[in-house]
């Protein structure tokens, strides 16, 4: 109307999906539908931030890719952008729920942008440099252990004398490599006050040794900040209901972080023997007729909840009074 100022229209928020691979980043901006790709390096990140600087970005969503997303994530976070890192399985299930069965880099980027708008996933701050160093060393150690097991199995059945000698030489080399990785892990953890304190707390719990404590530090940086239910679910140690109508199915564990769960399973074998409270828990469940593996998983879950509580309270484990 002439003579009157029209009210300003609010700019709609912008949601960005980024599909990550080793060489490049595929970007989709919603709701404008703008699509482009940049090289996954410092120059590409600068170009991406320049494009996003002029837009009201509410959330950026990227899939976890072990390591290819980390530098880009850190760069975007440092620029003040809200970035959420999501599980690739969750992103794929979201795409299928939206009726999208095709899977290309451009399609994945669009689905991640829509996921940012519809689900509003929580912002994920980047891990500290010390934690990332522990994670990389721990993964290298796990790979070396797996390789050693495979070589040991081949050596045990080899009949050729030359082959046995070669395999024995490689086994000795791997033993040295694993020992050096253990030393590097110990040095990296000791150099960081937060990780050193966390490692001391975890190792004070009967049943948790240096290897398990390192696995917890590497695979559960959130320890001490989560509830008992949340930490059990992250490790894949929370029972999942399978009920429908009048049918009540058996509860089973599923999902979660496999390396973390495997480390806790091995620790539970020890804790079920040497940690008095957890030993009693296992025996009570066995006396009720529960399967041995169910009792062991319960011990592993209880061990994780105990570790989470002690880290949250910043105190060492101590036995309960009689």
N, C-alpha and C positions, 0 to 999 in steps of 0.2 A: 504494500500500500504506500502511495506517495507520501513522503514526509515522515515515515516511520522506518526505523532501522530493523532489518530482518534479523532474527536470532541466529547466532552462529551455530552451524551444524558440527557436532562432535566428530572428530576423525575416528573411524572404526579401527580397532586394534588389528595388528598384523601378526600372523603366525607363520613361522618358517620351518620347513622340513629340509634336513640335509642328509642325503644318502652318501655314506663315506666309503671310499675304497683307497687303495694304496696310492694311486696316481692322482685322483681328482675328487672334488666334492660336487655332487649334483644338488642344486638348490631349487626349491619351489616356494614361492611366496603366496600366501593365501590371505585375503580373498582376491587379490588382483590377478592371480594366475601366472605371474611372471616366473619364467624359468631360465636358468643359465647354469653354467658349470665353471669352476675355477680349478687351477692346479692345487693340489694339497701340499702347499708350501707357504712360506712367509709372504711371498708376493700375492698368492691367491687369497690368503686370509685378509690381507690389506684391502684387496679389491672387494671382497665380500663385506667387510666392515664399512667400506665407503658407500656401498649400495644401501646397506641397512641403516646407516647413520641418519638418513633423511626420512625414515619411516618409524611410526610408533610400534616398535616390536614388543609384543606382549610375552611371547615364548618362542624359543628355538628348540626343536627336538632332533636329536641324533641317536642312532643306534650305537650300542657298545660294540666295539670291533677289536677288542683286546688291546691294540695300541695305535692303530691308524687314526683314531679320532682324537687322541689325547692332546696333541699339540694344538690342533684347531680349537678344541674345547677350551684349553687354557687361554688361547689368544682372545677368543670371543668373550670369555668370562672377565678377563682383564679389561676389556673395553666396556664393561658394565652391562652386557647383554645377558638376559636370563636364559640359560641353557639347561635343558633336561636330557639326561642320558637314559634311554629305555632299553629293556631287554628285547633283542631281535625277535624272539618267539612271541612276545606280547604284541609287537608291531605287526607281525605277520597275521596273528589271530585277529587283530583289529581290522586289517585290510580285508580279510575273508568275511568278517562280520559286516563290512560295508559293501560286500558283493564283488570285490575286486580279486580275481583269481590270478590275473597276469602279474608277473614280477619282472620289472626292468628297473634300472636306476631312476629314470624319470618318474615312473609310477610309484616307486618306494618313497621318493622325496615328497610327492604329492600326498601320499597316505600319512607320512609323518607330520606334514603341515596340518592336515585334518585332525590327526590325533592330538596335536598340540591344542587345537581349538576345542575339540569335543571333550577330551579327558583332562586337560589342564594338568599334566604331570608335574610333580614337584621339581624345583630347580636343583641341579646336582652340582655342587662345587667341585672343582678339580682336586684330585688327591695331592697331598704335599709331595715334594720331590723325593724325600726320604722314603715315603711309603711306596712310590712308584719304583724306586730302586730295589726295595725289598721284594716287590711283586715280580720284577723282571728276574732277579736272581733266584727266587723260589721256583718260578716256572722252569728256569734252566736246570735247576736241581732235579725237579720232578721228571723232566725229559731225560736227564742223565741216568736217573734211577731206573726208568722204564727201559732204556737202552741196555743198562747193565743186566737187568733180569732177562731180556731177550738173548743177549750174548751168553749169559750163564747157562741158559737152557740149551743153546746150540753147542756149547763146550761140553756139556754133560753127555750128549749123544754122539759127538764127533768121534769117528774111528780113525781117521787119517792123522798120522803123527804131526805132519806139517801144519794141518789145519788147527789141531789142538794147540800147538805152540803159538800160532798167530792169534787165536782167540784168547789165549791166556795173556798174551802181550797187550791186547786191546783191553782186557778186563783190568789189568794193572794200571793202564793209562786212565781208564775211567775212574778207578778208585782214587787216583791222584786228583783228577778233575773234580770229583764230588767233594773231596776233602778241601780243596781250594775254594769251592763254592760255599761250603759250610763256614770257612774262615771269613770269606767276604760278607756273608750274611751276618755273622756275629759282629764284625767290625762296623757294618752299616747301621745295625740296630743300636750298638753301644754308642755310636757317635750322635744319635738323636735322643735328647732327654725324654721326650714323650714316649718314644718306642722302647727305650731302655726300661723305663718305669713300668710300662705295660707288659713287657717281656718278663720282668721280675715277678709281677703279680701272677701272671699265667703259670709260670714255672713253679710257684709256691703251692699250686693245687696238686695233690696226689693224683697221679694218672696222666698229667700233662708234662711232657718233657720239652726239650729245646726244639725238636722238629715240629711238634704239634703247636707249640707257642708261636713259632715262626709262621706256620701255615695260617693260624688265626690272625696274626698281624697282617699277613699278605692278602688274605681273602675276606677279611671282615674289618675294614677300617672303621666301620660304624659301631664297633663293639663299645659298650658303655653308654651309648646314646639311645638305645632302643629298649622297648618293653620286652618281657619274656616271650610273649607271643610273636612279636616281630622278629626277634633274633632267631627263634626256632624256625619260623617260616623261611627266612633268608637262607638258612642252612639246609632246608629241605627235610627237617626233622619234625615238622608239625603234622599230625594225622589229618587227612582230608576226608570229609564225610562223603558217602556215596549212597544217599537215600533217595527214593522215589516212590511216592504214594505210600503203600503199606509195606514196601520193601525197605529194610534197613541193612545196607551192605556193610562189609567190613571196612574199617578205616585203614587207609594206607598212606605212607609218606610219599611225596612226589615233588618234583621241581627242586628249586633251590640251587645252591652253588656246590657242584659236585666235588671239587677239590677240598672244600671246607668240610663237607660231610664225610669224605673218605678219611681225612685226618682225624676227625672226631670219633669215627668208628674204631680206628686203631687205638686211640686214647682210651675209649670206653672199655676195651679189652683189659687194659691195665687198671683203670679206675675201678672196675667191677671186682678186682682182687685186692687192691691196696688202699682204696679210699673207703673208710668205714661206712659213711652214710650212703654212698652209692652202692657199696657191696650189699648193704641191707635192703636197698631198693630192689636190686636185681633178684635177691633171694625171695623177697616177698612176692614179687611177680611170678617167679617160678613156682612158688608154693601154691599160688592161685591157679596153676595150670596154664600159664601163658607160655607161648613158644620161646625158646632161648633167644632167637634173634629179636623178637619183640622186646624182651627184657633188656637186651643190649642197646637197642635203639633208644629205649627210655632212659638208660644210663647216659648215653651220649647226649640226649637232649638236656637232661638234668645237669650234666657237666658243662654244657654250653651256657645254660642259664646262670649257673654259679659263676662262671668266668665273666659273663656280662655284668653281673651284679657287683663283683669285686672290682672290676675296672671302673664301673660307675662310681663306686664308693672310694676308689683309690686306696685300697688296703690289701694287704697280703692275706692269704688263707690262713685260718687258725682252726684247730679242732674244737668241736663243741664240748663243753664240760660234761662230764658223766652225769 
